[in-house]
Every structure is written in structure tokens, then in C-alpha cells.
Amino acid sequence: MVSPAQRKAIKKYQSEKTSELRIRVRNEQKERIDAYAHSIGKSTRAYILGLITEDMEKAGHSLE
């Protein structure tokens, strides 16, 4: 159970340190992406971030 103070701290951290990237895909595409990511032992988020990181590094850029 998360206390109200923890909830407040989480909300503050998320608003100051993170952003959301949203994309729309067809339901079938989402299911396939989720299934593939999990089949290689990754979450969908980790799989997508890995693809972005790899692509940017190939182009000589870094996320860090």
C-alpha cells in the first residue's frame, strides 16, 4: 500500500523528471509487439526503448 506522502512524492518525481511518448497502433499490432517483446524476455517499454537507443547510437547520437 502506498501512503499519501509516497503518492505525492511519486507524482512530483514523474512530473519533474519524466515525459510520456504516446503512439497509436492497431490492436493487432500492439498484441504482436507485446507478444514478441515478452518472448525475448523484455517488457514492451524496454523493447521499444532498446530499439530507439540502438537506432540513435547507429546514427551517432545518445539518449544519455
mmCIF file as gemmi writes it, N, C-alpha and C atoms, coordinates in Angstrom:
data_model
loop_
_atom_site.group_PDB
_atom_site.id
_atom_site.type_symbol
_atom_site.label_atom_id
_atom_site.label_alt_id
_atom_site.label_comp_id
_atom_site.label_asym_id
_atom_site.label_entity_id
_atom_site.label_seq_id
_atom_site.pdbx_PDB_ins_code
_atom_site.Cartn_x
_atom_site.Cartn_y
_atom_site.Cartn_z
_atom_site.occupancy
_atom_site.B_iso_or_equiv
_atom_site.pdbx_formal_charge
_atom_site.auth_seq_id
_atom_site.auth_asym_id
_atom_site.pdbx_PDB_model_num
ATOM 1 N N . MET Axp A 1 ? 0.834 -1.176 0 1 0 ? 1 A 1
ATOM 2 C CA . MET Axp A 1 ? 0 0 0 1 0 ? 1 A 1
ATOM 3 C C . MET Axp A 1 ? 0.884 1.246 0 1 0 ? 1 A 1
ATOM 4 N N . VAL Axp A 2 ? 0.572 2.187 -0.873 1 0 ? 2 A 1
ATOM 5 C CA . VAL Axp A 2 ? 1.346 3.415 -0.973 1 0 ? 2 A 1
ATOM 6 C C . VAL Axp A 2 ? 0.7 4.485 -0.104 1 0 ? 2 A 1
ATOM 7 N N . SER Axp A 3 ? 1.512 5.1 0.739 1 0 ? 3 A 1
ATOM 8 C CA . SER Axp A 3 ? 0.99 6.151 1.613 1 0 ? 3 A 1
ATOM 9 C C . SER Axp A 3 ? 0.724 7.417 0.797 1 0 ? 3 A 1
ATOM 10 N N . PRO Axp A 4 ? -0.097 8.301 1.322 1 0 ? 4 A 1
ATOM 11 C CA . PRO Axp A 4 ? -0.348 9.569 0.617 1 0 ? 4 A 1
ATOM 12 C C . PRO Axp A 4 ? 0.939 10.358 0.357 1 0 ? 4 A 1
ATOM 13 N N . ALA Axp A 5 ? 1.866 10.319 1.296 1 0 ? 5 A 1
ATOM 14 C CA . ALA Axp A 5 ? 3.138 11.034 1.116 1 0 ? 5 A 1
ATOM 15 C C . ALA Axp A 5 ? 3.948 10.417 -0.022 1 0 ? 5 A 1
ATOM 16 N N . GLN Axp A 6 ? 3.966 9.085 -0.08 1 0 ? 6 A 1
ATOM 17 C CA . GLN Axp A 6 ? 4.685 8.416 -1.167 1 0 ? 6 A 1
ATOM 18 C C . GLN Axp A 6 ? 4.036 8.728 -2.508 1 0 ? 6 A 1
ATOM 19 N N . ARG Axp A 7 ? 2.709 8.71 -2.54 1 0 ? 7 A 1
ATOM 20 C CA . ARG Axp A 7 ? 1.972 9.006 -3.769 1 0 ? 7 A 1
ATOM 21 C C . ARG Axp A 7 ? 2.304 10.419 -4.253 1 0 ? 7 A 1
ATOM 22 N N . LYS Axp A 8 ? 2.366 11.359 -3.321 1 0 ? 8 A 1
ATOM 23 C CA . LYS Axp A 8 ? 2.699 12.746 -3.647 1 0 ? 8 A 1
ATOM 24 C C . LYS Axp A 8 ? 4.127 12.844 -4.182 1 0 ? 8 A 1
ATOM 25 N N . ALA Axp A 9 ? 5.056 12.132 -3.556 1 0 ? 9 A 1
ATOM 26 C CA . ALA Axp A 9 ? 6.453 12.149 -3.994 1 0 ? 9 A 1
ATOM 27 C C . ALA Axp A 9 ? 6.596 11.534 -5.383 1 0 ? 9 A 1
ATOM 28 N N . ILE Axp A 10 ? 5.877 10.45 -5.635 1 0 ? 10 A 1
ATOM 29 C CA . ILE Axp A 10 ? 5.912 9.806 -6.949 1 0 ? 10 A 1
ATOM 30 C C . ILE Axp A 10 ? 5.379 10.76 -8.011 1 0 ? 10 A 1
ATOM 31 N N . LYS Axp A 11 ? 4.26 11.39 -7.728 1 0 ? 11 A 1
ATOM 32 C CA . LYS Axp A 11 ? 3.654 12.326 -8.684 1 0 ? 11 A 1
ATOM 33 C C . LYS Axp A 11 ? 4.6 13.489 -8.977 1 0 ? 11 A 1
ATOM 34 N N . LYS Axp A 12 ? 5.247 14.016 -7.938 1 0 ? 12 A 1
ATOM 35 C CA . LYS Axp A 12 ? 6.192 15.124 -8.118 1 0 ? 12 A 1
ATOM 36 C C . LYS Axp A 12 ? 7.366 14.674 -8.973 1 0 ? 12 A 1
ATOM 37 N N . TYR Axp A 13 ? 7.942 13.518 -8.672 1 0 ? 13 A 1
ATOM 38 C CA . TYR Axp A 13 ? 9.072 12.998 -9.446 1 0 ? 13 A 1
ATOM 39 C C . TYR Axp A 13 ? 8.677 12.817 -10.912 1 0 ? 13 A 1
ATOM 40 N N . GLN Axp A 14 ? 7.54 12.19 -11.141 1 0 ? 14 A 1
ATOM 41 C CA . GLN Axp A 14 ? 7.115 11.941 -12.512 1 0 ? 14 A 1
ATOM 42 C C . GLN Axp A 14 ? 6.889 13.236 -13.276 1 0 ? 14 A 1
ATOM 43 N N . SER Axp A 15 ? 6.317 14.239 -12.639 1 0 ? 15 A 1
ATOM 44 C CA . SER Axp A 15 ? 6.055 15.49 -13.339 1 0 ? 15 A 1
ATOM 45 C C . SER Axp A 15 ? 7.341 16.264 -13.622 1 0 ? 15 A 1
ATOM 46 N N . GLU Axp A 16 ? 8.342 16.115 -12.772 1 0 ? 16 A 1
ATOM 47 C CA . GLU Axp A 16 ? 9.599 16.848 -12.954 1 0 ? 16 A 1
ATOM 48 C C . GLU Axp A 16 ? 10.629 16.101 -13.798 1 0 ? 16 A 1
ATOM 49 N N . LYS Axp A 17 ? 10.613 14.781 -13.774 1 0 ? 17 A 1
ATOM 50 C CA . LYS Axp A 17 ? 11.708 14.012 -14.361 1 0 ? 17 A 1
ATOM 51 C C . LYS Axp A 17 ? 11.328 13.136 -15.55 1 0 ? 17 A 1
ATOM 52 N N . THR Axp A 18 ? 10.046 12.962 -15.823 1 0 ? 18 A 1
ATOM 53 C CA . THR Axp A 18 ? 9.656 12.065 -16.906 1 0 ? 18 A 1
ATOM 54 C C . THR Axp A 18 ? 8.644 12.731 -17.829 1 0 ? 18 A 1
ATOM 55 N N . SER Axp A 19 ? 8.559 12.187 -19.031 1 0 ? 19 A 1
ATOM 56 C CA . SER Axp A 19 ? 7.561 12.609 -20.013 1 0 ? 19 A 1
ATOM 57 C C . SER Axp A 19 ? 6.977 11.363 -20.649 1 0 ? 19 A 1
ATOM 58 N N . GLU Axp A 20 ? 5.836 11.525 -21.27 1 0 ? 20 A 1
ATOM 59 C CA . GLU Axp A 20 ? 5.201 10.404 -21.965 1 0 ? 20 A 1
ATOM 60 C C . GLU Axp A 20 ? 5.335 10.598 -23.459 1 0 ? 20 A 1
ATOM 61 N N . LEU Axp A 21 ? 5.618 9.505 -24.145 1 0 ? 21 A 1
ATOM 62 C CA . LEU Axp A 21 ? 5.566 9.458 -25.603 1 0 ? 21 A 1
ATOM 63 C C . LEU Axp A 21 ? 4.444 8.501 -25.936 1 0 ? 21 A 1
ATOM 64 N N . ARG Axp A 22 ? 3.466 8.967 -26.685 1 0 ? 22 A 1
ATOM 65 C CA . ARG Axp A 22 ? 2.33 8.103 -26.999 1 0 ? 22 A 1
ATOM 66 C C . ARG Axp A 22 ? 2.267 7.892 -28.504 1 0 ? 22 A 1
ATOM 67 N N . ILE Axp A 23 ? 2.03 6.667 -28.883 1 0 ? 23 A 1
ATOM 68 C CA . ILE Axp A 23 ? 1.809 6.35 -30.289 1 0 ? 23 A 1
ATOM 69 C C . ILE Axp A 23 ? 0.538 5.527 -30.394 1 0 ? 23 A 1
ATOM 70 N N . ARG Axp A 24 ? -0.075 5.59 -31.531 1 0 ? 24 A 1
ATOM 71 C CA . ARG Axp A 24 ? -1.269 4.779 -31.766 1 0 ? 24 A 1
ATOM 72 C C . ARG Axp A 24 ? -0.938 3.703 -32.778 1 0 ? 24 A 1
ATOM 73 N N . VAL Axp A 25 ? -1.327 2.482 -32.447 1 0 ? 25 A 1
ATOM 74 C CA . VAL Axp A 25 ? -1.162 1.342 -33.345 1 0 ? 25 A 1
ATOM 75 C C . VAL Axp A 25 ? -2.465 0.564 -33.356 1 0 ? 25 A 1
ATOM 76 N N . ARG Axp A 26 ? -2.654 -0.193 -34.388 1 0 ? 26 A 1
ATOM 77 C CA . ARG Axp A 26 ? -3.838 -1.052 -34.421 1 0 ? 26 A 1
ATOM 78 C C . ARG Axp A 26 ? -3.722 -2.092 -33.309 1 0 ? 26 A 1
ATOM 79 N N . ASN Axp A 27 ? -4.868 -2.57 -32.85 1 0 ? 27 A 1
ATOM 80 C CA . ASN Axp A 27 ? -4.89 -3.552 -31.758 1 0 ? 27 A 1
ATOM 81 C C . ASN Axp A 27 ? -4.044 -4.772 -32.084 1 0 ? 27 A 1
ATOM 82 N N . GLU Axp A 28 ? -4.131 -5.242 -33.33 1 0 ? 28 A 1
ATOM 83 C CA . GLU Axp A 28 ? -3.356 -6.437 -33.717 1 0 ? 28 A 1
ATOM 84 C C . GLU Axp A 28 ? -1.851 -6.163 -33.63 1 0 ? 28 A 1
ATOM 85 N N . GLN Axp A 29 ? -1.449 -4.946 -34.021 1 0 ? 29 A 1
ATOM 86 C CA . GLN Axp A 29 ? -0.03 -4.598 -33.953 1 0 ? 29 A 1
ATOM 87 C C . GLN Axp A 29 ? 0.446 -4.578 -32.507 1 0 ? 29 A 1
ATOM 88 N N . LYS Axp A 30 ? -0.352 -3.997 -31.623 1 0 ? 30 A 1
ATOM 89 C CA . LYS Axp A 30 ? 0.014 -3.945 -30.211 1 0 ? 30 A 1
ATOM 90 C C . LYS Axp A 30 ? 0.169 -5.356 -29.647 1 0 ? 30 A 1
ATOM 91 N N . GLU Axp A 31 ? -0.764 -6.215 -29.975 1 0 ? 31 A 1
ATOM 92 C CA . GLU Axp A 31 ? -0.697 -7.59 -29.479 1 0 ? 31 A 1
ATOM 93 C C . GLU Axp A 31 ? 0.573 -8.282 -29.964 1 0 ? 31 A 1
ATOM 94 N N . ARG Axp A 32 ? 0.922 -8.074 -31.229 1 0 ? 32 A 1
ATOM 95 C CA . ARG Axp A 32 ? 2.134 -8.703 -31.776 1 0 ? 32 A 1
ATOM 96 C C . ARG Axp A 32 ? 3.398 -8.13 -31.146 1 0 ? 32 A 1
ATOM 97 N N . ILE Axp A 33 ? 3.419 -6.809 -30.969 1 0 ? 33 A 1
ATOM 98 C CA . ILE Axp A 33 ? 4.584 -6.174 -30.343 1 0 ? 33 A 1
ATOM 99 C C . ILE Axp A 33 ? 4.738 -6.673 -28.913 1 0 ? 33 A 1
ATOM 100 N N . ASP Axp A 34 ? 3.646 -6.675 -28.146 1 0 ? 34 A 1
ATOM 101 C CA . ASP Axp A 34 ? 3.691 -7.156 -26.759 1 0 ? 34 A 1
ATOM 102 C C . ASP Axp A 34 ? 4.159 -8.612 -26.698 1 0 ? 34 A 1
ATOM 103 N N . ALA Axp A 35 ? 3.586 -9.447 -27.553 1 0 ? 35 A 1
ATOM 104 C CA . ALA Axp A 35 ? 3.939 -10.872 -27.539 1 0 ? 35 A 1
ATOM 105 C C . ALA Axp A 35 ? 5.407 -11.076 -27.886 1 0 ? 35 A 1
ATOM 106 N N . TYR Axp A 36 ? 5.891 -10.36 -28.89 1 0 ? 36 A 1
ATOM 107 C CA . TYR Axp A 36 ? 7.297 -10.522 -29.272 1 0 ? 36 A 1
ATOM 108 C C . TYR Axp A 36 ? 8.221 -10.037 -28.162 1 0 ? 36 A 1
ATOM 109 N N . ALA Axp A 37 ? 7.933 -8.864 -27.624 1 0 ? 37 A 1
ATOM 110 C CA . ALA Axp A 37 ? 8.78 -8.328 -26.546 1 0 ? 37 A 1
ATOM 111 C C . ALA Axp A 37 ? 8.863 -9.315 -25.393 1 0 ? 37 A 1
ATOM 112 N N . HIS Axp A 38 ? 7.738 -9.867 -25 1 0 ? 38 A 1
ATOM 113 C CA . HIS Axp A 38 ? 7.736 -10.817 -23.882 1 0 ? 38 A 1
ATOM 114 C C . HIS Axp A 38 ? 8.423 -12.127 -24.255 1 0 ? 38 A 1
ATOM 115 N N . SER Axp A 39 ? 8.36 -12.505 -25.54 1 0 ? 39 A 1
ATOM 116 C CA . SER Axp A 39 ? 9.024 -13.75 -25.959 1 0 ? 39 A 1
ATOM 117 C C . SER Axp A 39 ? 10.538 -13.646 -25.886 1 0 ? 39 A 1
ATOM 118 N N . ILE Axp A 40 ? 11.061 -12.414 -25.941 1 0 ? 40 A 1
ATOM 119 C CA . ILE Axp A 40 ? 12.515 -12.231 -25.826 1 0 ? 40 A 1
ATOM 120 C C . ILE Axp A 40 ? 12.899 -11.762 -24.425 1 0 ? 40 A 1
ATOM 121 N N . GLY Axp A 41 ? 11.937 -11.859 -23.503 1 0 ? 41 A 1
ATOM 122 C CA . GLY Axp A 41 ? 12.216 -11.561 -22.099 1 0 ? 41 A 1
ATOM 123 C C . GLY Axp A 41 ? 12.257 -10.088 -21.747 1 0 ? 41 A 1
ATOM 124 N N . LYS Axp A 42 ? 11.588 -9.251 -22.535 1 0 ? 42 A 1
ATOM 125 C CA . LYS Axp A 42 ? 11.58 -7.82 -22.257 1 0 ? 42 A 1
ATOM 126 C C . LYS Axp A 42 ? 10.151 -7.33 -22.115 1 0 ? 42 A 1
ATOM 127 N N . SER Axp A 43 ? 10.005 -6.24 -21.391 1 0 ? 43 A 1
ATOM 128 C CA . SER Axp A 43 ? 8.706 -5.564 -21.368 1 0 ? 43 A 1
ATOM 129 C C . SER Axp A 43 ? 8.567 -4.814 -22.689 1 0 ? 43 A 1
ATOM 130 N N . THR Axp A 44 ? 7.368 -4.439 -23.015 1 0 ? 44 A 1
ATOM 131 C CA . THR Axp A 44 ? 7.156 -3.674 -24.246 1 0 ? 44 A 1
ATOM 132 C C . THR Axp A 44 ? 7.923 -2.362 -24.185 1 0 ? 44 A 1
ATOM 133 N N . ARG Axp A 45 ? 7.912 -1.715 -23.049 1 0 ? 45 A 1
ATOM 134 C CA . ARG Axp A 45 ? 8.64 -0.455 -22.87 1 0 ? 45 A 1
ATOM 135 C C . ARG Axp A 45 ? 10.134 -0.656 -23.101 1 0 ? 45 A 1
ATOM 136 N N . ALA Axp A 46 ? 10.704 -1.68 -22.487 1 0 ? 46 A 1
ATOM 137 C CA . ALA Axp A 46 ? 12.134 -1.94 -22.638 1 0 ? 46 A 1
ATOM 138 C C . ALA Axp A 46 ? 12.485 -2.27 -24.087 1 0 ? 46 A 1
ATOM 139 N N . TYR Axp A 47 ? 11.629 -3.03 -24.747 1 0 ? 47 A 1
ATOM 140 C CA . TYR Axp A 47 ? 11.854 -3.388 -26.148 1 0 ? 47 A 1
ATOM 141 C C . TYR Axp A 47 ? 11.867 -2.138 -27.027 1 0 ? 47 A 1
ATOM 142 N N . ILE Axp A 48 ? 10.875 -1.281 -26.874 1 0 ? 48 A 1
ATOM 143 C CA . ILE Axp A 48 ? 10.791 -0.075 -27.704 1 0 ? 48 A 1
ATOM 144 C C . ILE Axp A 48 ? 11.94 0.882 -27.404 1 0 ? 48 A 1
ATOM 145 N N . LEU Axp A 49 ? 12.249 1.092 -26.125 1 0 ? 49 A 1
ATOM 146 C CA . LEU Axp A 49 ? 13.375 1.962 -25.779 1 0 ? 49 A 1
ATOM 147 C C . LEU Axp A 49 ? 14.696 1.399 -26.307 1 0 ? 49 A 1
ATOM 148 N N . GLY Axp A 50 ? 14.833 0.08 -26.289 1 0 ? 50 A 1
ATOM 149 C CA . GLY Axp A 50 ? 16.034 -0.547 -26.837 1 0 ? 50 A 1
ATOM 150 C C . GLY Axp A 50 ? 16.173 -0.29 -28.33 1 0 ? 50 A 1
ATOM 151 N N . LEU Axp A 51 ? 15.073 -0.385 -29.05 1 0 ? 51 A 1
ATOM 152 C CA . LEU Axp A 51 ? 15.106 -0.103 -30.486 1 0 ? 51 A 1
ATOM 153 C C . LEU Axp A 51 ? 15.484 1.348 -30.763 1 0 ? 51 A 1
ATOM 154 N N . ILE Axp A 52 ? 14.911 2.269 -30.003 1 0 ? 52 A 1
ATOM 155 C CA . ILE Axp A 52 ? 15.221 3.689 -30.174 1 0 ? 52 A 1
ATOM 156 C C . ILE Axp A 52 ? 16.681 3.957 -29.858 1 0 ? 52 A 1
ATOM 157 N N . THR Axp A 53 ? 17.153 3.422 -28.738 1 0 ? 53 A 1
ATOM 158 C CA . THR Axp A 53 ? 18.548 3.613 -28.336 1 0 ? 53 A 1
ATOM 159 C C . THR Axp A 53 ? 19.5 3.079 -29.397 1 0 ? 53 A 1
ATOM 160 N N . GLU Axp A 54 ? 19.248 1.875 -29.87 1 0 ? 54 A 1
ATOM 161 C CA . GLU Axp A 54 ? 20.094 1.26 -30.891 1 0 ? 54 A 1
ATOM 162 C C . GLU Axp A 54 ? 20.131 2.113 -32.164 1 0 ? 54 A 1
ATOM 163 N N . ASP Axp A 55 ? 18.985 2.576 -32.61 1 0 ? 55 A 1
ATOM 164 C CA . ASP Axp A 55 ? 18.906 3.384 -33.82 1 0 ? 55 A 1
ATOM 165 C C . ASP Axp A 55 ? 19.655 4.705 -33.657 1 0 ? 55 A 1
ATOM 166 N N . MET Axp A 56 ? 19.478 5.353 -32.508 1 0 ? 56 A 1
ATOM 167 C CA . MET Axp A 56 ? 20.151 6.628 -32.272 1 0 ? 56 A 1
ATOM 168 C C . MET Axp A 56 ? 21.665 6.445 -32.175 1 0 ? 56 A 1
ATOM 169 N N . GLU Axp A 57 ? 22.118 5.358 -31.54 1 0 ? 57 A 1
ATOM 170 C CA . GLU Axp A 57 ? 23.557 5.102 -31.432 1 0 ? 57 A 1
ATOM 171 C C . GLU Axp A 57 ? 24.166 4.845 -32.804 1 0 ? 57 A 1
ATOM 172 N N . LYS Axp A 58 ? 23.439 4.126 -33.663 1 0 ? 58 A 1
ATOM 173 C CA . LYS Axp A 58 ? 23.927 3.901 -35.023 1 0 ? 58 A 1
ATOM 174 C C . LYS Axp A 58 ? 24.109 5.221 -35.775 1 0 ? 58 A 1
ATOM 175 N N . ALA Axp A 59 ? 23.275 6.195 -35.45 1 0 ? 59 A 1
ATOM 176 C CA . ALA Axp A 59 ? 23.343 7.496 -36.1 1 0 ? 59 A 1
ATOM 177 C C . ALA Axp A 59 ? 24.316 8.445 -35.403 1 0 ? 59 A 1
ATOM 178 N N . GLY Axp A 60 ? 24.991 7.953 -34.351 1 0 ? 60 A 1
ATOM 179 C CA . GLY Axp A 60 ? 25.983 8.751 -33.655 1 0 ? 60 A 1
ATOM 180 C C . GLY Axp A 60 ? 25.417 9.646 -32.561 1 0 ? 60 A 1
ATOM 181 N N . HIS Axp A 61 ? 24.23 9.325 -32.073 1 0 ? 61 A 1
ATOM 182 C CA . HIS Axp A 61 ? 23.594 10.1 -31.013 1 0 ? 61 A 1
ATOM 183 C C . HIS Axp A 61 ? 23.395 9.208 -29.794 1 0 ? 61 A 1
ATOM 184 N N . SER Axp A 62 ? 23.178 9.844 -28.648 1 0 ? 62 A 1
ATOM 185 C CA . SER Axp A 62 ? 22.979 9.1 -27.413 1 0 ? 62 A 1
ATOM 186 C C . SER Axp A 62 ? 21.747 9.622 -26.692 1 0 ? 62 A 1
ATOM 187 N N . LEU Axp A 63 ? 21.061 8.748 -25.974 1 0 ? 63 A 1
ATOM 188 C CA . LEU Axp A 63 ? 19.935 9.193 -25.153 1 0 ? 63 A 1
ATOM 189 C C . LEU Axp A 63 ? 20.404 9.794 -23.832 1 0 ? 63 A 1
ATOM 190 N N . GLU Axp A 64 ? 21.608 9.485 -23.443 1 0 ? 64 A 1
ATOM 191 C CA . GLU Axp A 64 ? 22.127 9.975 -22.155 1 0 ? 64 A 1
ATOM 192 C C . GLU Axp A 64 ? 22.788 11.328 -22.327 1 0 ? 64 A 1
